[in-house]
Amino acid sequence: MSKGAMVSVWWRSVRVFDADLTAGHITLNDRGPVIFLSGTQVAVPAVACVFALYGTEGLDRHPALDELRGCVPVRAR
């Protein structure tokens, strides 16, 4: 249930990260309460978190982003 809270995440302080982009949700914890995000745009914070935790190699290899690797870029018209 959404509480409509605004949160600030220091990506490099995240200790727990789990993502299921197929289901459209991510869970993370950065020393405070567990943050659960869901919806159509969760790929954006998932990519930010993977990059902060694992760098560019994580963007290439982290299994949480497998769903994005099959995407075909949209070309501007």
Buried (B, 14 or more C-beta within 10 A) or exposed (E): EEEEEEEEBEBEEBEEBEBBBEEBBBBBBBEEEEBEBEEEEBBEBBBEBBBBBBEEEBBEEBEBBEBEEEEEEEEEE
